[in-house]
Each structure stands twice: as C-alpha cells, then as structure tokens.
Amino acid sequence: MPHTRSAAKNLRKSEKRRSYNRNVKRDLKLELKSFDTAVTAKADPQAALKAAYQKLDKAAARGVIHPNAAARKKSQLAKAATKAKA
C-alpha cells in the first residue's frame, strides 16, 4: 500500500495507464492476426494492411509501443503483402 497521497495517486494513474496499454496491445495483436489470415486466405491484403498501419501508428503515437518497433512491424507487413500479391 502507498504511504503518501502522491504515491496513492501515482498508483491509480499507473493502473489506468496499464489497463489502457493492455487494451491497445490486445487490439493491435488482433489486427495483426486478421492481416495474417487475409494473407494466408489469398485475399487482397490491402484493406487489412491499411487497418494494421493505423493501429500501429496510433499505438506508437500514444507511446504504447516504441516508434521504431511500429516502423519495423509496418515494414514486415508490407513485405508480406507484396509477397502474397506476387
């Protein structure tokens, strides 16, 4: 248990942030899985790619994931989409 009022407030803030970050990461994972299924189903992955890009950019902008991690994942997705198209 926190001993001071500021520690109690920081605990509340960190719990709220943790909950938000977990939700964003969960949604991001689901979006990436839907992209993978679109690629493996031989469907046009462009719509899934666009949605995944949006989720990655938003997570990076909010500080949930590192911007370089988002850029790396976007590169991997683009590579997979190009490979699936060919």
Rosetta constraint file for C-alpha pairs under 8 A:
AtomPair CA 1 CA 8 HARMONIC 7.92 0.50
AtomPair CA 2 CA 7 HARMONIC 5.40 0.50
AtomPair CA 2 CA 8 HARMONIC 5.32 0.50
AtomPair CA 2 CA 11 HARMONIC 7.75 0.50
AtomPair CA 3 CA 7 HARMONIC 6.66 0.50
AtomPair CA 3 CA 8 HARMONIC 7.35 0.50
AtomPair CA 4 CA 8 HARMONIC 6.30 0.50
AtomPair CA 5 CA 9 HARMONIC 6.22 0.50
AtomPair CA 6 CA 10 HARMONIC 6.09 0.50
AtomPair CA 7 CA 11 HARMONIC 6.12 0.50
AtomPair CA 8 CA 12 HARMONIC 6.37 0.50
AtomPair CA 9 CA 13 HARMONIC 6.20 0.50
AtomPair CA 10 CA 14 HARMONIC 6.01 0.50
AtomPair CA 11 CA 15 HARMONIC 6.17 0.50
AtomPair CA 12 CA 16 HARMONIC 6.28 0.50
AtomPair CA 13 CA 17 HARMONIC 6.15 0.50
AtomPair CA 14 CA 18 HARMONIC 5.92 0.50
AtomPair CA 15 CA 19 HARMONIC 6.17 0.50
AtomPair CA 16 CA 20 HARMONIC 6.28 0.50
AtomPair CA 17 CA 21 HARMONIC 6.01 0.50
AtomPair CA 18 CA 22 HARMONIC 6.05 0.50
AtomPair CA 19 CA 23 HARMONIC 6.28 0.50
AtomPair CA 20 CA 24 HARMONIC 6.26 0.50
AtomPair CA 21 CA 25 HARMONIC 6.08 0.50
AtomPair CA 21 CA 64 HARMONIC 5.80 0.50
AtomPair CA 22 CA 26 HARMONIC 6.03 0.50
AtomPair CA 23 CA 27 HARMONIC 6.18 0.50
AtomPair CA 24 CA 28 HARMONIC 6.08 0.50
AtomPair CA 24 CA 59 HARMONIC 6.85 0.50
AtomPair CA 24 CA 64 HARMONIC 7.49 0.50
AtomPair CA 25 CA 29 HARMONIC 6.15 0.50
AtomPair CA 25 CA 59 HARMONIC 7.86 0.50
AtomPair CA 25 CA 64 HARMONIC 7.59 0.50
AtomPair CA 26 CA 30 HARMONIC 6.30 0.50
AtomPair CA 27 CA 31 HARMONIC 6.18 0.50
AtomPair CA 27 CA 55 HARMONIC 7.98 0.50
AtomPair CA 28 CA 32 HARMONIC 6.22 0.50
AtomPair CA 28 CA 52 HARMONIC 7.40 0.50
AtomPair CA 28 CA 55 HARMONIC 6.01 0.50
AtomPair CA 28 CA 56 HARMONIC 6.96 0.50
AtomPair CA 29 CA 33 HARMONIC 6.17 0.50
AtomPair CA 30 CA 34 HARMONIC 6.23 0.50
AtomPair CA 31 CA 35 HARMONIC 6.31 0.50
AtomPair CA 31 CA 48 HARMONIC 7.72 0.50
AtomPair CA 31 CA 51 HARMONIC 7.28 0.50
AtomPair CA 31 CA 52 HARMONIC 5.73 0.50
AtomPair CA 31 CA 55 HARMONIC 7.60 0.50
AtomPair CA 32 CA 36 HARMONIC 6.30 0.50
AtomPair CA 32 CA 52 HARMONIC 6.18 0.50
AtomPair CA 33 CA 37 HARMONIC 6.26 0.50
AtomPair CA 34 CA 38 HARMONIC 6.15 0.50
AtomPair CA 34 CA 48 HARMONIC 6.94 0.50
AtomPair CA 35 CA 39 HARMONIC 6.25 0.50
AtomPair CA 35 CA 45 HARMONIC 6.68 0.50
AtomPair CA 35 CA 48 HARMONIC 5.08 0.50
AtomPair CA 35 CA 49 HARMONIC 6.37 0.50
AtomPair CA 35 CA 52 HARMONIC 7.20 0.50
AtomPair CA 36 CA 40 HARMONIC 6.12 0.50
AtomPair CA 37 CA 41 HARMONIC 5.84 0.50
AtomPair CA 38 CA 42 HARMONIC 6.49 0.50
AtomPair CA 38 CA 43 HARMONIC 5.43 0.50
AtomPair CA 38 CA 44 HARMONIC 6.95 0.50
AtomPair CA 38 CA 45 HARMONIC 5.50 0.50
AtomPair CA 38 CA 48 HARMONIC 6.98 0.50
AtomPair CA 39 CA 43 HARMONIC 6.21 0.50
AtomPair CA 39 CA 44 HARMONIC 7.32 0.50
AtomPair CA 39 CA 45 HARMONIC 5.73 0.50
AtomPair CA 39 CA 80 HARMONIC 7.70 0.50
AtomPair CA 39 CA 81 HARMONIC 6.83 0.50
AtomPair CA 39 CA 84 HARMONIC 6.13 0.50
AtomPair CA 40 CA 84 HARMONIC 7.96 0.50
AtomPair CA 42 CA 84 HARMONIC 7.05 0.50
AtomPair CA 44 CA 85 HARMONIC 7.55 0.50
AtomPair CA 45 CA 49 HARMONIC 5.87 0.50
AtomPair CA 45 CA 81 HARMONIC 6.21 0.50
AtomPair CA 46 CA 50 HARMONIC 6.13 0.50
AtomPair CA 46 CA 81 HARMONIC 7.45 0.50
AtomPair CA 47 CA 51 HARMONIC 6.37 0.50
AtomPair CA 48 CA 52 HARMONIC 6.10 0.50
AtomPair CA 49 CA 53 HARMONIC 6.10 0.50
AtomPair CA 49 CA 77 HARMONIC 7.06 0.50
AtomPair CA 49 CA 78 HARMONIC 7.50 0.50
AtomPair CA 49 CA 81 HARMONIC 7.58 0.50
AtomPair CA 50 CA 54 HARMONIC 6.33 0.50
AtomPair CA 51 CA 55 HARMONIC 6.39 0.50
AtomPair CA 52 CA 56 HARMONIC 6.13 0.50
AtomPair CA 53 CA 57 HARMONIC 6.03 0.50
AtomPair CA 53 CA 74 HARMONIC 6.45 0.50
AtomPair CA 54 CA 58 HARMONIC 6.10 0.50
AtomPair CA 55 CA 59 HARMONIC 6.11 0.50
AtomPair CA 56 CA 60 HARMONIC 6.14 0.50
AtomPair CA 56 CA 70 HARMONIC 5.56 0.50
AtomPair CA 56 CA 74 HARMONIC 7.60 0.50
AtomPair CA 57 CA 61 HARMONIC 6.03 0.50
AtomPair CA 57 CA 67 HARMONIC 7.95 0.50
AtomPair CA 57 CA 70 HARMONIC 6.75 0.50
AtomPair CA 58 CA 62 HARMONIC 6.17 0.50
AtomPair CA 59 CA 63 HARMONIC 6.23 0.50
AtomPair CA 59 CA 64 HARMONIC 5.16 0.50
AtomPair CA 59 CA 65 HARMONIC 5.88 0.50
AtomPair CA 60 CA 64 HARMONIC 5.90 0.50
AtomPair CA 60 CA 65 HARMONIC 5.07 0.50
AtomPair CA 60 CA 66 HARMONIC 5.71 0.50
AtomPair CA 60 CA 67 HARMONIC 4.92 0.50
AtomPair CA 60 CA 70 HARMONIC 6.27 0.50
AtomPair CA 61 CA 67 HARMONIC 7.37 0.50
AtomPair CA 63 CA 67 HARMONIC 7.83 0.50
AtomPair CA 65 CA 69 HARMONIC 6.72 0.50
AtomPair CA 65 CA 70 HARMONIC 6.97 0.50
AtomPair CA 66 CA 70 HARMONIC 6.48 0.50
AtomPair CA 67 CA 71 HARMONIC 6.23 0.50
AtomPair CA 68 CA 72 HARMONIC 6.04 0.50
AtomPair CA 69 CA 73 HARMONIC 6.13 0.50
AtomPair CA 70 CA 74 HARMONIC 6.09 0.50
AtomPair CA 71 CA 75 HARMONIC 6.20 0.50
AtomPair CA 72 CA 76 HARMONIC 6.33 0.50
AtomPair CA 73 CA 77 HARMONIC 6.17 0.50
AtomPair CA 74 CA 78 HARMONIC 6.13 0.50
AtomPair CA 75 CA 79 HARMONIC 6.17 0.50
AtomPair CA 76 CA 80 HARMONIC 6.23 0.50
AtomPair CA 77 CA 81 HARMONIC 6.08 0.50
AtomPair CA 78 CA 82 HARMONIC 6.13 0.50
AtomPair CA 79 CA 83 HARMONIC 6.16 0.50
AtomPair CA 80 CA 84 HARMONIC 6.08 0.50
AtomPair CA 81 CA 85 HARMONIC 6.14 0.50
AtomPair CA 82 CA 86 HARMONIC 6.38 0.50
